[in-house]
Amino acid sequence: MKVTVGVSGGIAAYKSAELVRDLQKQALDVHVVMTQAAQHFIQPLTFAALTGHKVITGLWAPEGSDAGDAASAIEHIDAAQTTDALIVAPATADILAKFAHGIADDFLTTMYLATTAPVIVAPAMNVNMWQHPATQANLETLASRNVRIVQPESGYLACGMIGAGRLAENEAIVQAVLRVLHHRHDLAGETVLITAGGTREALDPVRFLGNRSSGKTGYALAEAAQRRGARVILVSAPTALRPPAHVEVIPVITTAEMRSAVLERLDQATVVVKAAAVADYRPRVQAGQKLRRSGPLTLELEPTEDILAAVVEHRRAGMLVIGFAAETEDVLAHGRDKLLRKGADAIVLNDVSREGVGFDSDRNAVTFLTRDRAMELPEMTKRDLADRILDEILALRRPSQMMAESDSDLSMAPGD
């Protein structure tokens, strides 16, 4: 989940660097926008090093840079539309006044007007500036427009005065951000190993056997799990997708490579989600040179490695193993058969015969199948579906945790 920290020009600007770190600890992808005044207190390079992203400091590209004016002119619109929240800390009296009166004379103020994402401001200023009727009127205006205000604290101020106006503690700002994002951190402590994409089996140097998997579901699961606090290992067959931020990505091509990569890292995982569409067969013999067209061609195929079965065979105690099944007929029966044969904890069952969902789509509808029940997850975006699948995985985790706690209690009970 992407959030943008706006830094305006107050002495408390140096505290924003630590705020960025604290937000990152909540599995948030943090970007930074700075006003010109803020750069007198802290350098953009600091935030660039912390976030790994370009720090935006103005509406226009610097003179002599390769970025065109056309691109920089709409950059604030892109930033406004792609962020999930805008947090301004510190928010000076000047920036609050501009927000309240719709003045858009730099990147931050323009982005504020252009975004529909939640906005949080954490004011910091001299006590007299804070108490001035103009500042309080601006705050009332912003509050009436659903801007969340993290009240400043009272104490010794940089100007030497004592009173209200000191920037709120980072913990208070972070909690405000998590509340507006409805952000969960319920996978903290888990290591989730996810496979994604479609493996390819070479026929000759230019052709391969494969499938229509885009990898979107696996990548959405990786992004969602990381956002919810898990350490994520993504073993990915070729896709056209950008790897999610803060996720360990292991690129592979063939089914054999994917199997090796998964088993090498299996002892690190607490949850394994086999979302990849693995090629079930490969040519028994790979041609060393490109096959020429010369009439009918017969290929002899052999089965590829069964990765899910290998994971179940080598699983550690307490590990959850979730498989995927793409079916075109007798969907529930085939899914239940796979669940029982493979010994997984659950199967995410995908009816790929349905039009408009699944392959080549950003939407899908699946059945989360366990030995006890079949939970229908209706059509939704694959990003939303990823969270619903993770919710169901956590529901499987809770009974096992309760059992472990119960066993622990029993072991501590006095003997006869």
CORNOR-V627069 format. One record per backbone hydrogen bond with DSSP energy under -1.0 kcal/mol. CO is the residue of the C=O (numbers start at 1). NH is the residue of the N-H. E is the energy in kcal/mol with one decimal. If there is no record, write none. Layout:
co->(CO;CO)
nh->(NH;NH)
e->(E;E)
This chain:
co->(1;2;3;4;5;6;7;8;10;11;12;13;15;16;17;18;19;20;21;23;23;24;29;31;32;33;35;37;38;38;43;44;45;46;47;48;56;62;68;69;74;75;76;77;78;79;85;86;87;88;90;91;92;93;94;95;96;97;98;106;107;108;109;110;111;118;119;120;121;122;126;127;132;133;134;135;136;137;138;139;140;142;143;148;153;153;155;157;161;163;165;166;169;170;171;172;173;174;175;176;177;178;185;187;190;191;191;192;193;194;196;197;201;203;207;207;209;215;216;217;218;219;220;221;222;223;224;225;226;228;231;232;233;234;235;236;248;250;253;254;255;256;257;258;259;260;265;266;270;271;272;273;273;276;277;280;282;300;302;305;306;307;308;309;310;316;320;321;321;322;323;325;327;330;331;332;333;334;335;336;337;338;339;346;347;348;349;350;350;351;358;362;363;364;366;367;368;369;373;375;377;380;381;382;383;384;385;386;387;388;389;390;391;392;393;394;397;398;399;400;401;402;403;404;405;406;407;408;410)
nh->(29;84;31;87;33;89;35;10;13;14;15;16;19;20;21;22;23;24;25;26;28;27;3;5;56;7;39;40;41;42;46;48;49;50;51;52;34;65;72;73;78;79;80;81;82;83;4;120;6;122;8;124;96;97;98;99;100;101;103;110;111;112;113;114;115;86;148;88;150;91;130;131;136;137;138;139;140;141;142;143;144;147;146;121;165;166;163;160;157;155;125;153;173;174;175;176;177;178;179;180;181;183;188;190;231;270;271;233;273;235;237;277;209;287;203;204;201;219;220;221;222;223;224;225;226;227;228;230;229;187;192;248;194;250;196;252;234;236;200;258;259;260;261;262;263;264;268;269;320;193;322;195;275;278;199;304;302;284;282;307;310;311;312;313;314;319;272;345;346;274;348;350;352;334;335;336;337;338;339;340;341;342;343;323;369;325;367;327;352;354;361;382;358;380;377;349;375;347;370;368;366;364;385;386;387;388;389;390;391;392;393;394;395;396;397;398;401;402;403;404;405;406;407;408;409;410;411;412;413)
e->(-3.1;-3.1;-2.5;-3.3;-2.5;-2.2;-2.3;-1.7;-2.2;-1.0;-1.6;-1.4;-1.7;-2.4;-1.6;-2.4;-2.4;-2.2;-1.8;-1.2;-1.1;-1.8;-2.4;-3.2;-1.8;-2.8;-1.0;-1.7;-1.7;-1.7;-1.2;-2.4;-2.4;-1.7;-2.7;-2.4;-2.7;-2.0;-2.1;-2.2;-2.0;-2.7;-2.1;-2.1;-1.6;-1.1;-2.7;-2.9;-3.5;-2.8;-1.4;-1.6;-2.3;-2.1;-2.2;-2.4;-2.5;-1.9;-2.0;-2.0;-2.8;-2.2;-1.6;-1.5;-1.5;-2.6;-2.8;-3.0;-2.8;-2.0;-2.5;-2.2;-2.3;-2.5;-2.2;-2.3;-2.1;-2.1;-2.4;-2.7;-2.0;-2.3;-1.7;-2.9;-1.4;-2.3;-2.4;-2.1;-3.1;-1.6;-1.9;-3.0;-1.6;-3.1;-2.4;-1.7;-2.1;-2.6;-2.0;-2.0;-1.8;-2.2;-1.2;-2.2;-2.5;-2.8;-1.9;-2.5;-2.9;-3.0;-2.6;-2.7;-3.1;-2.3;-2.5;-1.3;-2.3;-2.5;-2.3;-2.4;-2.1;-2.5;-2.6;-2.7;-2.2;-2.3;-1.5;-2.4;-1.6;-2.8;-2.7;-2.2;-3.0;-3.0;-2.0;-2.7;-3.5;-1.9;-2.8;-2.0;-2.6;-2.2;-2.4;-2.5;-2.6;-2.2;-1.5;-1.2;-2.1;-3.0;-3.1;-2.2;-1.5;-1.0;-1.2;-2.4;-2.7;-3.4;-2.3;-1.1;-1.7;-2.4;-2.4;-2.2;-1.9;-1.9;-2.8;-2.4;-1.2;-3.2;-2.9;-3.2;-1.9;-2.8;-2.4;-2.5;-2.1;-2.2;-2.3;-2.1;-2.6;-2.6;-1.4;-2.6;-3.1;-2.4;-2.1;-2.9;-1.2;-1.2;-1.4;-2.7;-1.9;-2.0;-3.0;-3.4;-2.7;-2.5;-2.8;-3.0;-1.5;-2.4;-2.8;-1.8;-1.2;-1.8;-2.7;-2.3;-2.2;-1.9;-2.2;-2.5;-1.8;-1.4;-1.7;-2.0;-2.1;-2.7;-2.2;-2.2;-2.6;-2.3;-2.7;-2.2;-2.3;-2.3;-2.2;-1.1;-1.0)
